[in-house]
Amino acid sequence: MDVSEFLAAFAAEIGTSAPDRHDIDVLLELAGVAAHASERRAAPLACWMGGVSGLSADELLAAARRIAPAPDAA
């Protein structure tokens, strides 16, 4: 099962739609920001928090970038 198949099946199972290509890219970037700003395990937790927040993927990424330390400060 590839990622698209898994996401489609998971979406059907939980009664929602799968993310589109743009949202997938943005959410993966959000996960990367969270993992690099903190610990790797912050990535799935930040994505879960984003999911329950009701904000768009773009809004979530912008929020993560606002709180992440600058790359040279890390």
Chimera marker file (.cmm) of the C-alpha trace (Angstrom):
<marker_set name="trace">
<marker id="1" x="0.000" y="0.000" z="0.000" r="1" g="1" b="0" radius="0.5"/>
<marker id="2" x="1.513" y="3.336" z="-1.000" r="1" g="1" b="0" radius="0.5"/>
<marker id="3" x="0.933" y="6.636" z="0.814" r="1" g="1" b="0" radius="0.5"/>
<marker id="4" x="-1.967" y="7.687" z="-1.426" r="1" g="1" b="0" radius="0.5"/>
<marker id="5" x="-3.728" y="4.373" z="-0.926" r="1" g="1" b="0" radius="0.5"/>
<marker id="6" x="-3.190" y="4.493" z="2.825" r="1" g="1" b="0" radius="0.5"/>
<marker id="7" x="-4.427" y="8.075" z="3.115" r="1" g="1" b="0" radius="0.5"/>
<marker id="8" x="-7.522" y="7.304" z="1.026" r="1" g="1" b="0" radius="0.5"/>
<marker id="9" x="-8.327" y="4.213" z="3.100" r="1" g="1" b="0" radius="0.5"/>
<marker id="10" x="-7.658" y="6.020" z="6.390" r="1" g="1" b="0" radius="0.5"/>
<marker id="11" x="-9.795" y="8.976" z="5.306" r="1" g="1" b="0" radius="0.5"/>
<marker id="12" x="-12.664" y="6.648" z="4.442" r="1" g="1" b="0" radius="0.5"/>
<marker id="13" x="-12.270" y="4.846" z="7.763" r="1" g="1" b="0" radius="0.5"/>
<marker id="14" x="-12.444" y="8.049" z="9.817" r="1" g="1" b="0" radius="0.5"/>
<marker id="15" x="-15.094" y="9.747" z="7.678" r="1" g="1" b="0" radius="0.5"/>
<marker id="16" x="-13.131" y="12.573" z="6.088" r="1" g="1" b="0" radius="0.5"/>
<marker id="17" x="-11.329" y="13.316" z="2.836" r="1" g="1" b="0" radius="0.5"/>
<marker id="18" x="-7.669" y="12.677" z="2.169" r="1" g="1" b="0" radius="0.5"/>
<marker id="19" x="-5.399" y="15.726" z="1.901" r="1" g="1" b="0" radius="0.5"/>
<marker id="20" x="-4.664" y="17.028" z="-1.574" r="1" g="1" b="0" radius="0.5"/>
<marker id="21" x="-1.119" y="17.263" z="-2.975" r="1" g="1" b="0" radius="0.5"/>
<marker id="22" x="-0.641" y="20.843" z="-1.711" r="1" g="1" b="0" radius="0.5"/>
<marker id="23" x="-1.745" y="20.004" z="1.821" r="1" g="1" b="0" radius="0.5"/>
<marker id="24" x="0.431" y="16.880" z="1.854" r="1" g="1" b="0" radius="0.5"/>
<marker id="25" x="3.470" y="18.952" z="0.917" r="1" g="1" b="0" radius="0.5"/>
<marker id="26" x="2.669" y="21.654" z="3.488" r="1" g="1" b="0" radius="0.5"/>
<marker id="27" x="1.967" y="19.141" z="6.269" r="1" g="1" b="0" radius="0.5"/>
<marker id="28" x="5.226" y="17.335" z="5.571" r="1" g="1" b="0" radius="0.5"/>
<marker id="29" x="6.996" y="20.681" z="5.771" r="1" g="1" b="0" radius="0.5"/>
<marker id="30" x="5.196" y="21.390" z="9.063" r="1" g="1" b="0" radius="0.5"/>
<marker id="31" x="6.419" y="18.045" z="10.382" r="1" g="1" b="0" radius="0.5"/>
<marker id="32" x="9.953" y="18.948" z="9.329" r="1" g="1" b="0" radius="0.5"/>
<marker id="33" x="9.810" y="22.333" z="11.061" r="1" g="1" b="0" radius="0.5"/>
<marker id="34" x="8.487" y="20.735" z="14.243" r="1" g="1" b="0" radius="0.5"/>
<marker id="35" x="11.093" y="17.972" z="14.191" r="1" g="1" b="0" radius="0.5"/>
<marker id="36" x="13.997" y="20.349" z="13.622" r="1" g="1" b="0" radius="0.5"/>
<marker id="37" x="12.812" y="23.014" z="16.075" r="1" g="1" b="0" radius="0.5"/>
<marker id="38" x="12.373" y="20.498" z="18.884" r="1" g="1" b="0" radius="0.5"/>
<marker id="39" x="12.577" y="16.715" z="18.816" r="1" g="1" b="0" radius="0.5"/>
<marker id="40" x="11.540" y="14.355" z="16.039" r="1" g="1" b="0" radius="0.5"/>
<marker id="41" x="8.546" y="13.197" z="18.033" r="1" g="1" b="0" radius="0.5"/>
<marker id="42" x="7.156" y="16.738" z="17.978" r="1" g="1" b="0" radius="0.5"/>
<marker id="43" x="6.338" y="16.238" z="14.274" r="1" g="1" b="0" radius="0.5"/>
<marker id="44" x="3.377" y="13.826" z="14.516" r="1" g="1" b="0" radius="0.5"/>
<marker id="45" x="2.094" y="15.549" z="17.634" r="1" g="1" b="0" radius="0.5"/>
<marker id="46" x="2.169" y="18.978" z="15.991" r="1" g="1" b="0" radius="0.5"/>
<marker id="47" x="0.321" y="17.548" z="12.990" r="1" g="1" b="0" radius="0.5"/>
<marker id="48" x="-2.315" y="16.025" z="15.286" r="1" g="1" b="0" radius="0.5"/>
<marker id="49" x="-2.710" y="19.342" z="17.107" r="1" g="1" b="0" radius="0.5"/>
<marker id="50" x="-3.099" y="21.033" z="13.742" r="1" g="1" b="0" radius="0.5"/>
<marker id="51" x="-5.740" y="18.550" z="12.714" r="1" g="1" b="0" radius="0.5"/>
<marker id="52" x="-7.886" y="19.189" z="15.753" r="1" g="1" b="0" radius="0.5"/>
<marker id="53" x="-7.369" y="22.961" z="15.531" r="1" g="1" b="0" radius="0.5"/>
<marker id="54" x="-9.379" y="23.353" z="12.337" r="1" g="1" b="0" radius="0.5"/>
<marker id="55" x="-6.731" y="25.644" z="10.829" r="1" g="1" b="0" radius="0.5"/>
<marker id="56" x="-5.559" y="25.166" z="7.242" r="1" g="1" b="0" radius="0.5"/>
<marker id="57" x="-2.259" y="23.466" z="6.496" r="1" g="1" b="0" radius="0.5"/>
<marker id="58" x="-0.850" y="26.827" z="5.362" r="1" g="1" b="0" radius="0.5"/>
<marker id="59" x="-1.885" y="28.482" z="8.644" r="1" g="1" b="0" radius="0.5"/>
<marker id="60" x="-0.307" y="25.655" z="10.636" r="1" g="1" b="0" radius="0.5"/>
<marker id="61" x="2.988" y="25.917" z="8.779" r="1" g="1" b="0" radius="0.5"/>
<marker id="62" x="3.064" y="29.684" z="9.273" r="1" g="1" b="0" radius="0.5"/>
<marker id="63" x="2.460" y="29.247" z="13.016" r="1" g="1" b="0" radius="0.5"/>
<marker id="64" x="5.231" y="26.652" z="13.303" r="1" g="1" b="0" radius="0.5"/>
<marker id="65" x="7.650" y="28.911" z="11.454" r="1" g="1" b="0" radius="0.5"/>
<marker id="66" x="6.821" y="31.798" z="13.816" r="1" g="1" b="0" radius="0.5"/>
<marker id="67" x="7.824" y="29.815" z="16.900" r="1" g="1" b="0" radius="0.5"/>
<marker id="68" x="10.739" y="27.822" z="15.452" r="1" g="1" b="0" radius="0.5"/>
<marker id="69" x="14.185" y="29.175" z="16.260" r="1" g="1" b="0" radius="0.5"/>
<marker id="70" x="16.092" y="30.692" z="13.370" r="1" g="1" b="0" radius="0.5"/>
<marker id="71" x="18.306" y="28.077" z="11.668" r="1" g="1" b="0" radius="0.5"/>
<marker id="72" x="21.500" y="29.784" z="12.865" r="1" g="1" b="0" radius="0.5"/>
<marker id="73" x="20.128" y="29.956" z="16.444" r="1" g="1" b="0" radius="0.5"/>
<marker id="74" x="19.454" y="26.217" z="16.669" r="1" g="1" b="0" radius="0.5"/>
<link id1="1" id2="2" r="1" g="1" b="0" radius="0.2"/>
<link id1="2" id2="3" r="1" g="1" b="0" radius="0.2"/>
<link id1="3" id2="4" r="1" g="1" b="0" radius="0.2"/>
<link id1="4" id2="5" r="1" g="1" b="0" radius="0.2"/>
<link id1="5" id2="6" r="1" g="1" b="0" radius="0.2"/>
<link id1="6" id2="7" r="1" g="1" b="0" radius="0.2"/>
<link id1="7" id2="8" r="1" g="1" b="0" radius="0.2"/>
<link id1="8" id2="9" r="1" g="1" b="0" radius="0.2"/>
<link id1="9" id2="10" r="1" g="1" b="0" radius="0.2"/>
<link id1="10" id2="11" r="1" g="1" b="0" radius="0.2"/>
<link id1="11" id2="12" r="1" g="1" b="0" radius="0.2"/>
<link id1="12" id2="13" r="1" g="1" b="0" radius="0.2"/>
<link id1="13" id2="14" r="1" g="1" b="0" radius="0.2"/>
<link id1="14" id2="15" r="1" g="1" b="0" radius="0.2"/>
<link id1="15" id2="16" r="1" g="1" b="0" radius="0.2"/>
<link id1="16" id2="17" r="1" g="1" b="0" radius="0.2"/>
<link id1="17" id2="18" r="1" g="1" b="0" radius="0.2"/>
<link id1="18" id2="19" r="1" g="1" b="0" radius="0.2"/>
<link id1="19" id2="20" r="1" g="1" b="0" radius="0.2"/>
<link id1="20" id2="21" r="1" g="1" b="0" radius="0.2"/>
<link id1="21" id2="22" r="1" g="1" b="0" radius="0.2"/>
<link id1="22" id2="23" r="1" g="1" b="0" radius="0.2"/>
<link id1="23" id2="24" r="1" g="1" b="0" radius="0.2"/>
<link id1="24" id2="25" r="1" g="1" b="0" radius="0.2"/>
<link id1="25" id2="26" r="1" g="1" b="0" radius="0.2"/>
<link id1="26" id2="27" r="1" g="1" b="0" radius="0.2"/>
<link id1="27" id2="28" r="1" g="1" b="0" radius="0.2"/>
<link id1="28" id2="29" r="1" g="1" b="0" radius="0.2"/>
<link id1="29" id2="30" r="1" g="1" b="0" radius="0.2"/>
<link id1="30" id2="31" r="1" g="1" b="0" radius="0.2"/>
<link id1="31" id2="32" r="1" g="1" b="0" radius="0.2"/>
<link id1="32" id2="33" r="1" g="1" b="0" radius="0.2"/>
<link id1="33" id2="34" r="1" g="1" b="0" radius="0.2"/>
<link id1="34" id2="35" r="1" g="1" b="0" radius="0.2"/>
<link id1="35" id2="36" r="1" g="1" b="0" radius="0.2"/>
<link id1="36" id2="37" r="1" g="1" b="0" radius="0.2"/>
<link id1="37" id2="38" r="1" g="1" b="0" radius="0.2"/>
<link id1="38" id2="39" r="1" g="1" b="0" radius="0.2"/>
<link id1="39" id2="40" r="1" g="1" b="0" radius="0.2"/>
<link id1="40" id2="41" r="1" g="1" b="0" radius="0.2"/>
<link id1="41" id2="42" r="1" g="1" b="0" radius="0.2"/>
<link id1="42" id2="43" r="1" g="1" b="0" radius="0.2"/>
<link id1="43" id2="44" r="1" g="1" b="0" radius="0.2"/>
<link id1="44" id2="45" r="1" g="1" b="0" radius="0.2"/>
<link id1="45" id2="46" r="1" g="1" b="0" radius="0.2"/>
<link id1="46" id2="47" r="1" g="1" b="0" radius="0.2"/>
<link id1="47" id2="48" r="1" g="1" b="0" radius="0.2"/>
<link id1="48" id2="49" r="1" g="1" b="0" radius="0.2"/>
<link id1="49" id2="50" r="1" g="1" b="0" radius="0.2"/>
<link id1="50" id2="51" r="1" g="1" b="0" radius="0.2"/>
<link id1="51" id2="52" r="1" g="1" b="0" radius="0.2"/>
<link id1="52" id2="53" r="1" g="1" b="0" radius="0.2"/>
<link id1="53" id2="54" r="1" g="1" b="0" radius="0.2"/>
<link id1="54" id2="55" r="1" g="1" b="0" radius="0.2"/>
<link id1="55" id2="56" r="1" g="1" b="0" radius="0.2"/>
<link id1="56" id2="57" r="1" g="1" b="0" radius="0.2"/>
<link id1="57" id2="58" r="1" g="1" b="0" radius="0.2"/>
<link id1="58" id2="59" r="1" g="1" b="0" radius="0.2"/>
<link id1="59" id2="60" r="1" g="1" b="0" radius="0.2"/>
<link id1="60" id2="61" r="1" g="1" b="0" radius="0.2"/>
<link id1="61" id2="62" r="1" g="1" b="0" radius="0.2"/>
<link id1="62" id2="63" r="1" g="1" b="0" radius="0.2"/>
<link id1="63" id2="64" r="1" g="1" b="0" radius="0.2"/>
<link id1="64" id2="65" r="1" g="1" b="0" radius="0.2"/>
<link id1="65" id2="66" r="1" g="1" b="0" radius="0.2"/>
<link id1="66" id2="67" r="1" g="1" b="0" radius="0.2"/>
<link id1="67" id2="68" r="1" g="1" b="0" radius="0.2"/>
<link id1="68" id2="69" r="1" g="1" b="0" radius="0.2"/>
<link id1="69" id2="70" r="1" g="1" b="0" radius="0.2"/>
<link id1="70" id2="71" r="1" g="1" b="0" radius="0.2"/>
<link id1="71" id2="72" r="1" g="1" b="0" radius="0.2"/>
<link id1="72" id2="73" r="1" g="1" b="0" radius="0.2"/>
<link id1="73" id2="74" r="1" g="1" b="0" radius="0.2"/>
</marker_set>
